[in-house]
Structures are given as C-alpha cells and as structure tokens.
Amino acid sequence: MAASRQIKANFTAGELAPELLGRDDLRAYANGARRLRNVFIQPTGGVTRRPGLRHIAMLPGPARLVAFEFNTEQTYLLVFTEGLFRVFLGDSLVAQGSGSWATWQLPNLAFTQSADTLLICHPDMIPLRLTRTSHTNWVLGTWGWITVPTYRFAPPEVAMTPGGVSGSVTVTASAAVFAAGHAGTTFRLRGKRGTITAVASPTQATLLLAEALPDAAASTDWEETAVGGIRGWPVSACFHQDRLVIGGSRDLPNRLWFSRSGSLFDFDRGSGLDDQGIEFGLFSDQVNAVRAVFSGRHLQVFTTGGEWMVTGDPLTPSSIQLNRQTRIGSSPVRMIQPVDVDGSTIFAARSGRAVHEFAYTDVQQAYQSNDLGMIAAHLIRTPTSMAYDQSLRLLHVTMEDGSLATLTLYRTEQVTAWTRQETAGAFLTVAELDGRVFAVVQRGGSYRLERFEPGFGLDAALDGTSAAPQDRWTGLEHLEGSVVGVLADGAPRDHATVSQGAVTIDPPARARRRCGWSPWGSACWRRQRSTSISGAARPPCRSAGWIRRCSTRRRRSSAGMCGSPRSAGGAMRCARSGGSPAMRRCRSPCSPSPPI
C-alpha cells in the first residue's frame, strides 16, 4: 500500500478536543493537533517549546498575584497570602506588610488600581486601600469614605420618628430595625444625613444629625448605610469616566453605585445633578449577583447570569442607560478578573467549561460573546485566574486541576490556538507584568513564586556564575532532596541530588549553571492526521519526506526527574530502514535526553 503524505504548515488551531478528531471537514482539523504539551503556538502558526520556570521565592501558603503598574517604567508584582502582602520589584522583594484577609478570602478578593493606589474588596472584609509612596514604602489603610451610599432595606411602611430636629436626637422606629452593628454607621432621614452613635433597642437609637430637620414629624423617608458590618462590603470595583464604580455588595448583590465625578469616595446622590452620585439595580427576569465591573469602551458588568453594558457619554444620573447583552454568566464562587485583549474583554464562563470573548460589534451596536475554547473544551477545566502577555499574544489560564492552558489569540490572522502546560506540581494562579509571566506553583506541599524565563529548559530553576571554577553550587534549598538537571559551561551534566541546599558537579564549572526540574516529557512525533507534539529536550530526527521520533517511557522513582509531567525517558534515535520509504524502525535507546 502506498504511503500517504500530508504537509502541515501551521498549527493555528492548536490542540483539538477528542470529539473533533474525525471532523476533517473543519478548517481547525487541518491546522490543529491531537496533543500539544509544554509548547506555545506562535502568532505566525509555528510551534515553540515553552520556557522553563525561574524560582523567585518560597511562599507561606496559597496566594493571589496582582500586577501593579504605576507607569511603564515602574512596575511591581504584589503577592497576597494569608494576612500578608509582599511587593516584588523585578525578582527582588522590596516591601511587605500585614493585612486583614484570611486564606479562605483570597479567591474572592477583587482589585482595581488608579495611579499609585490599589483598592481591595471582599464582601466580608472592610475595603482596603494600598498606597505606594516609593519603591520600598507601601501603606495599607481603609477607604477614606466621604459619603457612604445608603439604601432602604426595611419595608416601605416602617416610619421613623425623631425626638428633635438638630444635634443628637433619639429616633424611634415603628418596627424592629436597629442592631448593635448600626452604631457608627451613616443614616439618612428626610434627606438629611447623620450618624448613629448608640443603639438602645431594635426600635430605638441615638442619631447625631449633620443637618437640621424641617420638623420632628414621623417619616417613611429614611435610609441606612448600604455597605458596612451589618449589610456587607463591596464585591468589586473599577474606575470609569472619573468615577469609582462599586459593583454589588453582600446584601445588595445586583446593585451599582457610582461616586461623584472627580470625588472617588463620595457617593452622595444629592439632587441628581450631572456630577453627583448615581445608584441603580440590575433588574430583569433574574436577580443575579454582580461579579465584576470592567471599564472598556463602555462600562461592562459581569453577573452570575449575564453580561450588561452601561452607556452614557458622559455618565450622568439623567443620561445613563443599562442594557443586557448576553446570558453566559460568571463564576459565583471565585473572583476571576476579566482581561482586556485588543479591545475585547475575556472572561471565564459560569459553567467552568468555557472562556468567552466579550466584543463590541459596530454593525449591531451591541456586544457578542464568542466561546474561545470550543474546539479545545477538554483543556478548560474550571479556570481560577487569567493573565495576558501582549508581547507574545498569549493568554494564560490556570485551571482547578493545576494545569495551565495557554491561548494564542491573533484575531486578524484567525489564530485561536490552545495548548496545555504541565509541571511537577500544580499551577495555582498567574499574573503578567511588563511582558513577564509569574505563577504561583505548588510543588510537594510547598508554594513557590516562579517566572517563565526565556532560555531556561528547567522548572523551579536558578542560575549563577563564578569567577573561578567550582564544583559545589549552593542556594538550592527549595530543591532539597530532589534529583535535578544541571547545565554548566553551556553543556548538560549528569543529574545531581540536592543535599543541604547544594549540588556537586564534576568537573567544576565557572560559567552560568542552571539547576532545576525538567518540564519536558517524552515525545513521539508521527506523520499522521492527528499530530501530537510535546516539548522535547532534543529535536526530532529528520529525513527527507518524513519525520518521526520515538521515546521510551522508562519510569523513575520519586527521586528521579522531578518536574517532568511524565517520567523522563531515554530518547530513541530514528533511522530509515532499507527498502520501501514507508518502512521505518527505531534504533536502540540512546542516553536519556539531557536537560537544557
């Protein structure tokens, strides 16, 4: 039978879901692969191995990563762990401080930045403000509320009777309203603001009026604070058109508040003038909680049941309009910040099985939501974080199972290609900062901050130099007890075991050395319709008209090549046997592929 040949010039469709392997009628089939591991798809369609991971620091536990960019020259990575934040400039720790968040709150922390200030939200935590004054000086405090938003929670028939018209007065409610937590909160009676200083009973409290009342008659025109210890704190926030926008709170999950224009912590609605505060709820057939607010071409609101567009140019109490666009929904259990990619907003779907592009179309004057992961749905397994590397056009998405899915997105050239990254451990969260991609990786029960390092072929790796040749290299405490790959003086060496934070190599070396775990698994490239490619430590054998690489899958013990997604195997050289070109065979195994 004559051998068939197929030329595959690009992989612009990436890895395909198993359900599509028989769909040769699709364009994605011709430009896709059955399996792509530890590789990136280039925007031009080619395949390149992913870089290794540089070890940055050990972490005390699970963490959230936040990219803080004051300007293009001053960028920082913020690492939030239980009750602590760390600030990294480059790869160096320059500042740290304590906070009030717990480990269980980390997945639902929301962040937004303006200039040198980062706002931090969680529905069960007082909102915080982290301010940078220099590289090494960062101050954490609470929001400086000028006017707190208010809302009427009680039934409309409940009336409030003041015991006076000014100063400190006793107010009596016609039904149980007050709780001990109301002390110190804002209260509005007949349009006049005051502060509750004491609570005597569920129906009686002391109110310190900031403005005099017209009279002491009973009134149903009153509101209590909308956010606080009693009603919960903001869920999310962003800056849009010179206003601070709060998206939802614990007890008012479907409500939006806009601060006064130019006064970020003043939510006074006043009489409805153009620059005054705005407040409204998202009312439709369902009451869905706001999960994120995002400032793009318009203000975009992501809820658990759909996506909304808030318009108004400029946004004023009289010009604001609200329209629901799509019904995908976002995760109700984890805060996954949407990401801007070339003017579109990428968000993770509520189902946990899709990543959508929320894009505005000028023809329809509306937003559409396209599923970017449809042809690689098997790689989308409950996303936990996202980060976009603009320089390489790569969207990195960490999954609940510890894998990292990478999407090459280049809309102009119709490139939508997914691949999967694996390591000895689990990718927990990811962040991008000025073209550098950082990740929190869990390895052997410990948590590490690592960074993708171009030129590295090892994970959890470090490098260094010495003026004179030396055989003992230290500083590897994070790899204690592991068998690691070593690259010294530009050449691979035998694997070494880390003991007391050091490795010994023979012969000694002075040039750059790298020590770490190999991320590459064994690979087999075959000329077939369902192409399978893994990042390999050695390029495949090539011959005119055909390509094939075989590998053994020799198991090692737990002390073996830690860091390989599969056991490191001995590479097999390929040879073309005599006779028919279709006949191929593999020679005996050569030495295991060296790390690079």
Backbone torsions as a table, in degrees:
resi	resn	phi	psi	omega
1	MET	NA	130.6	-177.7
2	ALA	-67.9	141.5	178.6
3	ALA	-74.8	140.2	176.4
4	SER	-99.9	146.2	-179.3
5	ARG	-126.7	143.0	179.1
6	GLN	-137.4	128.2	179.0
7	ILE	-93.6	124.1	176.7
8	LYS	-110.6	106.5	-173.4
9	ALA	-88.5	-18.0	-178.5
10	ASN	-156.3	167.5	178.4
11	PHE	-128.0	45.0	-174.3
12	THR	-71.0	-5.5	175.2
13	ALA	-102.6	-7.7	177.0
14	GLY	68.1	-156.5	179.9
15	GLU	-77.1	136.3	-177.8
16	LEU	-101.8	147.5	175.6
17	ALA	-66.2	149.3	-179.6
18	PRO	-54.7	-30.0	-178.2
19	GLU	-66.9	-15.6	-176.6
20	LEU	-101.4	1.7	-174.2
21	LEU	-68.9	-15.8	176.5
22	GLY	-103.1	5.1	-175.7
23	ARG	-97.2	70.3	-180.0
24	ASP	-74.8	-0.5	175.3
25	ASP	-83.4	-8.8	-178.9
26	LEU	-91.6	144.1	175.1
27	ARG	-61.4	-35.3	-179.3
28	ALA	-62.5	-30.1	-179.2
29	TYR	-65.4	-41.8	-179.1
30	ALA	-69.0	-27.7	-175.7
31	ASN	-111.1	16.1	-177.8
32	GLY	-114.9	-178.4	179.6
33	ALA	-138.7	154.5	179.0
34	ARG	-72.4	-35.9	-175.8
35	ARG	-149.8	128.1	177.8
36	LEU	-132.7	112.3	-176.1
37	ARG	-126.1	133.3	176.6
38	ASN	55.2	38.1	174.6
39	VAL	-135.6	158.0	172.7
40	PHE	-113.2	146.3	171.3
41	ILE	-92.9	126.3	178.3
42	GLN	-76.9	152.5	178.9
43	PRO	-57.5	-23.6	177.9
44	THR	-82.9	-4.7	176.0
45	GLY	106.2	-12.0	179.9
46	GLY	-77.6	172.8	-179.6
47	VAL	-117.5	135.4	176.2
48	THR	-135.4	146.5	176.5
49	ARG	-66.6	144.1	176.7
50	ARG	-70.2	152.1	175.5
51	PRO	-72.0	162.2	174.9
52	GLY	-74.8	-177.3	-176.8
53	LEU	-115.0	125.6	175.3
54	ARG	-85.7	133.1	176.4
55	HIS	-75.2	129.7	179.6
56	ILE	-107.2	-52.3	-176.0
57	ALA	-162.9	154.6	170.2
58	MET	-85.2	144.5	-179.5
59	LEU	-118.1	151.5	-176.9
60	PRO	-75.7	-13.3	-177.9
61	GLY	179.0	-166.1	177.5
62	PRO	-54.8	150.7	-173.2
63	ALA	-144.6	160.9	168.1
64	ARG	-116.9	141.5	179.6
65	LEU	-110.7	137.3	179.1
66	VAL	-133.9	127.6	175.0
67	ALA	-84.4	125.1	-179.1
68	PHE	-116.4	113.5	-176.6
69	GLU	-121.1	101.4	177.2
70	PHE	-70.8	-43.6	170.7
71	ASN	-156.1	-173.6	-175.8
72	THR	-68.7	-19.3	180.0
73	GLU	-97.1	-20.8	-176.6
74	GLN	-119.6	96.8	-178.3
75	THR	-126.4	143.8	-176.1
76	TYR	-137.5	152.2	171.8
77	LEU	-107.6	124.2	178.3
78	LEU	-102.7	129.9	-179.2
79	VAL	-117.5	117.2	-178.8
80	PHE	-105.1	119.2	172.3
81	THR	-120.6	-178.6	-175.2
82	GLU	-57.3	115.0	175.6
83	GLY	65.1	19.4	-174.7
84	LEU	-153.1	142.5	170.0
85	PHE	-125.3	144.1	177.5
86	ARG	-122.2	146.8	179.7
87	VAL	-119.5	123.8	178.9
88	PHE	-113.0	130.2	172.9
89	LEU	-111.3	114.5	-167.7
90	GLY	67.9	-125.2	176.0
91	ASP	-108.5	11.8	-174.4
92	SER	-107.8	139.9	174.7
93	LEU	-78.4	120.9	-176.7
94	VAL	-113.9	-17.9	-179.6
95	ALA	-161.0	158.4	174.1
96	GLN	-158.4	161.8	179.7
97	GLY	-163.9	173.9	-176.8
98	SER	-101.3	155.6	178.5
99	GLY	-142.3	-179.8	-173.2
100	SER	-102.9	3.4	-176.9
101	TRP	-83.9	151.3	177.1
102	ALA	-106.5	169.5	-178.5
103	THR	-59.6	-40.6	-177.6
104	TRP	-67.8	-17.1	179.6
105	GLN	-88.6	-17.1	-175.0
106	LEU	-55.3	-45.5	-177.4
107	PRO	-61.4	-22.7	-177.1
108	ASN	-110.0	13.0	172.2
109	LEU	-69.7	137.4	176.9
110	ALA	-117.2	143.9	-174.6
111	PHE	-131.2	146.1	169.0
112	THR	-150.2	146.3	-172.6
113	GLN	-123.3	143.8	170.9
114	SER	-139.9	114.2	-179.5
115	ALA	55.2	-117.3	-176.1
116	ASP	-100.0	21.1	-176.9
117	THR	-126.1	132.6	175.3
118	LEU	-114.6	125.9	177.3
119	LEU	-97.7	138.6	-176.2
120	ILE	-123.6	128.2	-177.5
121	CYS	-125.9	149.1	169.4
122	HIS	-159.9	137.3	-175.0
123	PRO	-61.7	-18.2	179.8
124	ASP	-115.8	23.7	-178.9
125	MET	-141.3	139.3	175.6
126	ILE	-56.5	128.3	-178.6
127	PRO	-61.9	139.5	-174.1
128	LEU	-116.7	159.0	177.9
129	ARG	-130.2	119.7	178.5
130	LEU	-104.3	119.5	-174.1
131	THR	-116.7	132.4	177.7
132	ARG	-97.7	127.8	173.9
133	THR	-112.6	-20.3	174.1
134	SER	-161.2	178.9	179.7
135	HIS	-56.1	-36.8	-171.9
136	THR	-108.8	-0.8	-176.3
137	ASN	-118.4	109.7	179.1
138	TRP	-128.4	129.6	-174.8
139	VAL	-116.2	127.2	179.0
140	LEU	-105.9	125.1	178.4
141	GLY	-147.3	-177.4	179.5
142	THR	-89.6	166.8	177.7
143	TRP	-64.0	143.5	177.5
144	GLY	-91.6	72.8	-177.6
145	TRP	-57.0	132.5	169.7
146	ILE	-96.5	-51.0	173.7
147	THR	-136.5	121.1	-178.8
148	VAL	-82.8	139.4	176.2
149	PRO	-63.6	148.1	-179.3
150	THR	-124.1	163.4	-177.4
151	TYR	-158.4	151.4	178.4
152	ARG	-94.3	106.4	178.8
153	PHE	-90.5	-31.9	-175.7
154	ALA	-74.0	160.1	175.1
155	PRO	-56.3	151.5	-174.2
156	PRO	-64.3	-21.1	-177.8
157	GLU	-83.0	-8.8	-179.2
158	VAL	-72.8	123.6	-178.3
159	ALA	-106.4	157.6	-179.6
160	MET	-125.4	127.7	-178.9
161	THR	-115.0	119.0	178.9
162	PRO	-83.4	151.2	177.8
163	GLY	-90.4	3.1	179.0
164	GLY	-169.9	-174.9	-176.2
165	VAL	-115.7	-9.0	-179.0
166	SER	-154.5	164.7	178.7
167	GLY	69.5	-146.6	-179.5
168	SER	-89.9	117.7	-176.6
169	VAL	-128.5	159.3	174.6
170	THR	-94.9	130.7	177.1
171	VAL	-113.6	137.8	-177.5
172	THR	-120.7	126.0	-179.8
173	ALA	-94.7	151.5	-179.9
174	SER	-81.7	-3.3	176.2
175	ALA	-151.8	167.5	-179.3
176	ALA	-64.8	121.6	-176.6
177	VAL	-131.1	-42.0	-167.8
178	PHE	-87.7	149.4	172.4
179	ALA	-133.6	163.0	-177.0
180	ALA	-57.5	-32.3	-178.9
181	GLY	-69.3	-10.4	178.0
182	HIS	-71.9	-18.7	-179.9
183	ALA	-59.8	128.5	-180.0
184	GLY	89.3	1.1	-178.8
185	THR	-99.0	166.6	-179.0
186	THR	-81.2	145.1	180.0
187	PHE	-140.6	138.8	178.9
188	ARG	-121.8	124.3	-179.4
189	LEU	-126.2	117.1	-180.0
190	ARG	54.9	40.7	177.1
191	GLY	80.7	-3.7	-179.2
192	LYS	-104.0	132.4	-176.1
193	ARG	-90.2	151.3	176.2
194	GLY	-157.9	-179.0	-179.7
195	THR	-127.0	130.8	176.4
196	ILE	-76.2	120.6	-177.3
197	THR	-98.5	-23.0	179.6
198	ALA	-157.8	151.6	177.8
199	VAL	-120.5	118.7	-178.3
200	ALA	-90.2	-36.4	-178.9
201	SER	-160.4	173.5	177.9
202	PRO	-60.4	-15.6	-179.0
203	THR	-116.0	1.4	-175.6
204	GLN	-142.7	136.4	179.6
205	ALA	-149.8	164.3	177.2
206	THR	-101.5	128.7	-176.1
207	LEU	-119.4	126.4	175.9
208	LEU	-97.0	108.1	-175.2
209	LEU	-79.6	134.7	174.1
210	ALA	-87.7	-22.0	179.1
211	GLU	-134.7	149.0	-177.6
212	ALA	-75.7	144.0	176.1
213	LEU	-83.8	153.0	178.2
214	PRO	-67.4	-32.3	177.4
215	ASP	-162.1	179.8	-176.6
216	ALA	-103.8	25.9	-179.1
217	ALA	-76.2	153.5	176.4
218	ALA	-65.8	146.7	-176.4
219	SER	-148.8	145.7	173.6
220	THR	-95.8	3.3	179.1
221	ASP	-90.6	86.3	178.5
222	TRP	-153.2	154.9	179.8
223	GLU	-144.2	151.5	174.0
224	GLU	-109.4	173.8	-178.9
225	THR	-62.4	138.9	-177.8
226	ALA	-84.6	-24.4	180.0
227	VAL	-129.1	140.9	-179.8
228	GLY	162.0	-170.0	-178.6
229	GLY	-65.1	-27.9	180.0
230	ILE	-81.2	-46.0	-172.3
231	ARG	-101.3	-2.3	-179.3
232	GLY	91.6	166.5	-173.1
233	TRP	-109.5	171.3	-179.4
234	PRO	-58.1	145.6	178.4
235	VAL	-88.1	-43.5	-177.5
236	SER	-148.6	167.5	-179.4
237	ALA	-159.0	158.2	172.3
238	CYS	-158.9	170.4	176.5
239	PHE	-107.8	131.4	-178.3
240	HIS	-149.0	125.4	179.0
241	GLN	50.1	48.0	175.4
242	ASP	64.9	23.9	175.2
243	ARG	-126.7	149.3	169.4
244	LEU	-89.3	125.0	-178.0
245	VAL	-109.1	125.2	175.4
246	ILE	-102.9	126.4	179.7
247	GLY	-107.3	98.0	175.2
248	GLY	76.6	155.9	171.9
249	SER	-137.6	178.1	-176.7
250	ARG	-61.4	-45.8	-177.4
251	ASP	-94.3	-10.8	175.8
252	LEU	-128.4	69.3	-170.3
253	PRO	-69.7	-18.4	-176.0
254	ASN	-109.9	27.3	-174.6
255	ARG	-117.1	148.6	177.9
256	LEU	-120.3	140.4	175.0
257	TRP	-126.2	134.7	177.5
258	PHE	-116.8	130.8	179.0
259	SER	-73.4	171.9	172.8
260	ARG	-64.5	148.5	-179.3
261	SER	-63.8	122.3	178.7
262	GLY	82.2	-3.7	178.9
263	SER	-128.0	91.9	-163.1
264	LEU	-67.3	-25.7	-177.6
265	PHE	-112.5	20.0	178.2
266	ASP	-110.8	108.4	-177.0
267	PHE	-108.0	28.0	178.9
268	ASP	-70.5	121.7	179.2
269	ARG	-77.8	-20.0	178.2
270	GLY	52.7	-133.8	-179.9
271	SER	-104.0	12.1	177.1
272	GLY	88.6	23.4	176.7
273	LEU	-69.5	163.6	-172.0
274	ASP	-58.6	-34.1	-176.0
275	ASP	-95.0	4.0	-176.4
276	GLN	-89.4	171.4	-175.0
277	GLY	-64.7	158.0	-178.8
278	ILE	-129.9	143.9	178.0
279	GLU	-147.5	135.7	174.8
280	PHE	-163.4	164.1	178.8
281	GLY	-109.2	159.2	176.2
282	LEU	-93.0	98.6	-176.0
283	PHE	-108.8	125.6	177.2
284	SER	-153.0	-157.0	179.6
285	ASP	-69.8	-16.9	178.0
286	GLN	-129.4	151.4	174.8
287	VAL	-104.4	97.5	-175.4
288	ASN	-109.1	141.9	-176.7
289	ALA	-75.3	140.6	174.6
290	VAL	-73.7	129.3	179.3
291	ARG	-108.4	-25.3	178.9
292	ALA	-162.3	146.7	170.2
293	VAL	-120.0	136.6	-171.3
294	PHE	-136.7	129.8	-179.6
295	SER	-92.4	111.0	176.3
296	GLY	-129.6	-138.7	175.2
297	ARG	-57.4	-38.7	170.5
298	HIS	-127.6	172.5	171.6
299	LEU	-75.3	121.9	-178.8
300	GLN	-106.9	134.5	-177.6
301	VAL	-119.8	121.6	-179.4
302	PHE	-107.2	120.2	-180.0
303	THR	-116.3	175.7	179.7
304	THR	-70.3	-14.3	-177.4
305	GLY	-120.8	-4.5	-179.0
306	GLY	176.2	178.8	-177.3
307	GLU	-120.8	138.0	-173.9
308	TRP	-124.4	157.1	175.5
309	MET	-122.8	127.9	176.7
310	VAL	-109.5	120.7	-177.0
311	THR	-118.7	167.8	-177.6
312	GLY	146.6	122.4	-176.0
313	ASP	-130.4	92.2	-1.4
314	PRO	-84.0	172.3	176.7
315	LEU	-73.5	120.1	175.9
316	THR	-136.7	164.0	178.1
317	PRO	-57.1	-27.0	-177.0
318	SER	-95.8	-20.7	-174.5
319	SER	-103.3	-9.5	-172.7
320	ILE	-68.7	138.6	177.3
321	GLN	-133.1	146.7	-176.2
322	LEU	-129.6	126.2	-179.1
323	ASN	-138.3	132.2	174.9
324	ARG	-78.6	138.5	-175.2
325	GLN	-107.3	-54.5	-178.5
326	THR	-136.0	170.9	-174.9
327	ARG	-125.2	49.7	179.9
328	ILE	-85.9	-55.0	179.9
329	GLY	90.3	153.5	-179.7
330	SER	-116.5	165.1	-175.9
331	SER	-61.1	131.1	177.9
332	PRO	-86.5	-7.1	-173.1
333	VAL	-112.3	-10.0	-176.3
334	ARG	-146.6	139.2	178.4
335	MET	-87.7	109.8	177.0
336	ILE	-114.5	105.1	-174.8
337	GLN	-62.8	128.5	173.6
338	PRO	-60.7	156.0	-175.4
339	VAL	-125.6	135.5	177.0
340	ASP	-85.4	127.0	177.0
341	VAL	-132.3	104.8	177.0
342	ASP	54.0	42.3	177.0
343	GLY	89.2	-12.5	174.9
344	SER	-100.6	159.1	-179.5
345	THR	-110.6	124.7	179.7
346	ILE	-98.5	130.1	178.7
347	PHE	-140.7	154.8	179.2
348	ALA	-88.6	134.5	-176.5
349	ALA	-75.5	155.6	179.7
350	ARG	-60.0	-31.9	-177.4
351	SER	-65.8	-21.6	-175.8
352	GLY	77.0	6.2	-177.7
353	ARG	-120.4	14.1	-177.3
354	ALA	-153.8	151.8	171.5
355	VAL	-123.7	122.9	-172.3
356	HIS	-110.4	151.7	174.0
357	GLU	-106.2	118.8	-179.0
358	PHE	-98.7	100.3	-170.6
359	ALA	-123.4	142.7	-180.0
360	TYR	-89.5	134.3	178.3
361	THR	-112.3	125.9	-178.5
362	ASP	-69.2	-28.8	-178.2
363	VAL	-66.4	-48.2	-178.2
364	GLN	-91.1	-8.4	-178.3
365	GLN	54.3	43.9	-178.6
366	ALA	-156.0	170.0	178.8
367	TYR	-95.7	144.6	173.2
368	GLN	-120.9	150.9	-179.4
369	SER	-118.4	112.6	-177.9
370	ASN	-106.8	135.4	179.5
371	ASP	-80.0	110.2	-178.8
372	LEU	-78.9	-17.2	-175.2
373	GLY	-106.5	16.8	-174.5
374	MET	-62.3	-41.7	-176.0
375	ILE	-83.7	-5.0	176.5
376	ALA	-134.4	45.4	-174.2
377	ALA	-62.7	-25.1	-178.4
378	HIS	-69.8	-15.9	178.8
379	LEU	-88.3	-16.7	-177.7
380	ILE	-92.8	104.8	-174.5
381	ARG	-130.8	75.8	179.4
382	THR	59.9	81.3	179.2
383	PRO	-59.5	148.4	178.2
384	THR	-120.4	-23.0	176.5
385	SER	-163.7	162.1	179.6
386	MET	-141.2	150.3	174.6
387	ALA	-153.2	140.8	-176.9
388	TYR	-114.5	125.9	176.8
389	ASP	-97.9	101.2	-175.9
390	GLN	-64.6	-35.4	-175.7
391	SER	-63.1	-34.5	-179.6
392	LEU	-109.8	-0.6	-179.3
393	ARG	58.1	45.5	-177.9
394	LEU	-118.0	127.0	173.5
395	LEU	-102.5	118.1	-179.8
396	HIS	-100.2	131.1	-178.6
397	VAL	-129.6	116.4	175.7
398	THR	-81.7	145.9	-176.9
399	MET	-114.9	160.7	-178.2
400	GLU	-64.3	-25.5	179.3
401	ASP	-83.4	4.4	177.0
402	GLY	91.3	-0.2	178.0
403	SER	-86.5	167.9	177.7
404	LEU	-127.1	116.0	176.6
405	ALA	-96.7	135.4	-177.4
406	THR	-120.7	126.6	-179.3
407	LEU	-110.5	123.7	169.9
408	THR	-91.8	117.1	-174.1
409	LEU	-122.6	113.4	178.5
410	TYR	-139.5	88.1	-169.1
411	ARG	-61.2	-37.3	-177.3
412	THR	-59.8	-38.5	-178.7
413	GLU	-100.8	13.8	178.2
414	GLN	56.7	43.8	178.1
415	VAL	-102.4	114.3	173.2
416	THR	-137.3	93.5	-169.0
417	ALA	-130.0	122.5	179.1
418	TRP	-101.5	143.5	168.3
419	THR	-136.8	169.9	-177.9
420	ARG	-123.2	132.9	178.3
421	GLN	-106.8	137.0	179.8
422	GLU	-132.4	155.8	179.2
423	THR	-152.1	174.7	177.4
424	ALA	-79.2	82.4	-176.3
425	GLY	144.6	-153.2	-176.0
426	ALA	-135.6	132.8	170.7
427	PHE	-78.8	124.2	-176.1
428	LEU	-102.4	-43.6	-179.8
429	THR	-154.8	160.0	-173.1
430	VAL	-143.3	151.9	176.9
431	ALA	-150.7	149.4	178.8
432	GLU	-116.2	137.4	-177.9
433	LEU	-143.3	107.6	174.5
434	ASP	55.0	45.1	177.7
435	GLY	83.1	0.9	177.3
436	ARG	-111.2	135.4	-176.7
437	VAL	-109.1	121.0	179.8
438	PHE	-106.2	151.8	178.7
439	ALA	-145.2	146.2	168.5
440	VAL	-94.8	122.9	-176.1
441	VAL	-121.4	133.0	175.6
442	GLN	-98.2	121.5	-179.7
443	ARG	-130.4	121.0	175.5
444	GLY	56.5	35.0	178.9
445	GLY	86.9	-5.2	178.1
446	SER	-109.8	158.9	-176.9
447	TYR	-114.3	133.1	-176.3
448	ARG	-131.8	147.2	170.2
449	LEU	-96.0	122.5	-178.4
450	GLU	-132.6	164.2	-177.6
451	ARG	-138.9	137.4	174.8
452	PHE	-63.7	125.4	-175.1
453	GLU	-119.6	108.8	176.8
454	PRO	-56.0	135.7	-179.1
455	GLY	94.2	-15.0	176.4
456	PHE	-86.4	140.4	173.9
457	GLY	-115.9	13.5	-178.3
458	LEU	-129.1	155.0	176.7
459	ASP	-102.0	153.8	-177.8
460	ALA	55.6	35.2	-170.1
461	ALA	-96.9	157.1	172.4
462	LEU	-133.5	157.7	175.6
463	ASP	-135.6	169.4	-178.9
464	GLY	-174.7	173.7	179.6
465	THR	-134.8	163.4	178.2
466	SER	-142.2	142.0	179.5
467	ALA	-67.7	-32.9	179.7
468	ALA	-122.7	150.8	178.7
469	PRO	-57.8	138.9	177.3
470	GLN	-144.4	150.8	-177.7
471	ASP	-103.2	-11.4	-179.7
472	ARG	-116.4	124.0	-178.4
473	TRP	-120.6	127.3	-173.9
474	THR	-106.7	-175.1	178.2
475	GLY	87.1	17.8	-176.4
476	LEU	-111.1	34.3	-178.4
477	GLU	-58.3	-30.4	-179.0
478	HIS	-71.1	-10.7	178.7
479	LEU	-111.6	16.5	-174.6
480	GLU	-51.8	128.1	177.6
481	GLY	82.2	-2.2	-177.5
482	SER	-92.5	150.6	170.6
483	VAL	-91.1	121.5	-169.8
484	VAL	-123.4	159.4	172.1
485	GLY	-84.1	149.8	-177.6
486	VAL	-132.9	132.8	171.9
487	LEU	-120.9	119.7	-176.2
488	ALA	-134.2	136.6	-178.9
489	ASP	51.9	36.5	175.8
490	GLY	79.5	6.0	-178.0
491	ALA	-131.5	146.9	178.0
492	PRO	-72.5	145.2	176.9
493	ARG	-115.7	173.2	175.7
494	ASP	-62.4	152.8	176.7
495	HIS	-61.3	148.1	-178.0
496	ALA	-130.8	152.3	177.1
497	THR	-98.8	130.2	179.6
498	VAL	-79.5	122.8	178.9
499	SER	-131.6	127.2	-177.6
500	GLN	53.9	39.2	175.5
501	GLY	73.4	19.5	-176.8
502	ALA	-145.9	160.4	172.8
503	VAL	-125.5	153.3	177.2
504	THR	-116.8	129.2	-178.9
505	ILE	-120.7	154.6	-179.6
506	ASP	-141.4	121.5	3.6
507	PRO	-79.1	168.4	178.4
508	PRO	-61.0	160.6	179.9
509	ALA	-139.8	153.4	177.6
510	ARG	-117.5	-28.4	-177.9
511	ALA	-74.8	-178.4	-174.9
512	ARG	-54.6	135.3	174.2
513	ARG	-123.7	146.1	178.1
514	ARG	-126.4	134.0	177.6
515	CYS	-129.4	133.6	178.6
516	GLY	176.8	-172.5	-179.5
517	TRP	-93.2	142.7	178.4
518	SER	-78.1	127.4	176.7
519	PRO	-87.6	-7.0	-170.5
520	TRP	-89.3	137.0	175.5
521	GLY	-100.7	171.5	175.2
522	SER	-64.6	153.7	-174.4
523	ALA	-138.8	152.7	173.8
524	CYS	-138.1	115.7	178.1
525	TRP	-101.5	127.2	178.9
526	ARG	-130.2	146.7	175.8
527	ARG	-82.3	91.3	-177.9
528	GLN	-148.3	170.9	-177.2
529	ARG	-65.6	-40.7	179.1
530	SER	-94.7	93.8	-175.3
531	THR	-78.8	138.9	178.9
532	SER	-124.9	126.8	-178.0
533	ILE	-134.7	132.3	171.6
534	SER	-126.0	153.0	175.2
535	GLY	-63.7	115.8	-175.8
536	ALA	-110.3	152.6	-178.3
537	ALA	-77.6	-12.2	-179.1
538	ARG	-141.2	138.2	-178.9
539	PRO	-64.9	153.7	-179.1
540	PRO	-70.3	159.3	174.8
541	CYS	-69.1	143.7	-179.6
542	ARG	-125.1	142.8	175.9
543	SER	-149.2	157.1	-176.4
544	ALA	-57.1	122.4	173.4
545	GLY	87.1	-12.1	179.6
546	TRP	-154.1	155.6	179.7
547	ILE	-135.8	131.9	174.8
548	ARG	-153.0	141.6	172.3
549	ARG	-136.4	129.7	177.9
550	CYS	-109.8	159.8	174.9
551	SER	-153.0	146.5	171.7
552	THR	-81.3	167.6	176.9
553	ARG	-126.7	56.4	-176.1
554	ARG	-68.4	122.4	-178.1
555	ARG	-74.9	141.6	171.8
556	ARG	-115.3	164.2	177.5
557	SER	-73.7	176.7	179.9
558	SER	-62.7	-18.1	178.2
559	ALA	-90.2	8.5	-178.6
560	GLY	-81.8	-143.3	-174.3
561	MET	-71.7	78.0	178.5
562	CYS	-61.4	135.9	178.5
563	GLY	108.6	-17.3	176.3
564	SER	-79.3	132.5	179.2
565	PRO	-63.1	-27.1	169.6
566	ARG	-126.4	171.4	179.4
567	SER	-62.3	140.9	177.8
568	ALA	-65.7	137.7	-177.7
569	GLY	-120.1	161.4	175.3
570	GLY	-79.5	127.6	-177.8
571	ALA	-71.0	148.7	179.5
572	MET	-113.4	130.3	175.3
573	ARG	-78.1	149.3	-178.4
574	CYS	-105.4	145.8	178.4
575	ALA	-139.7	149.1	177.4
576	ARG	-96.0	120.9	-176.7
577	SER	-78.5	162.6	178.3
578	GLY	-68.0	166.7	179.4
579	GLY	90.0	-140.7	-174.2
580	SER	-62.6	138.2	177.1
581	PRO	-61.4	-20.5	-179.1
582	ALA	-75.2	-16.5	-178.7
583	MET	-84.6	131.7	-179.9
584	ARG	-139.5	148.8	175.0
585	ARG	-147.5	165.4	-179.1
586	CYS	-112.0	138.6	174.4
587	ARG	-72.8	179.6	178.8
588	SER	-66.2	156.1	-177.5
589	PRO	-59.9	140.4	172.1
590	CYS	-95.4	-172.8	-177.6
591	SER	-66.0	154.6	-179.4
592	PRO	-55.1	143.5	-179.3
593	SER	-58.8	125.6	-178.8
594	PRO	-75.1	148.0	175.2
595	PRO	-69.7	153.0	177.3
596	ILE	-128.6	NA	NA
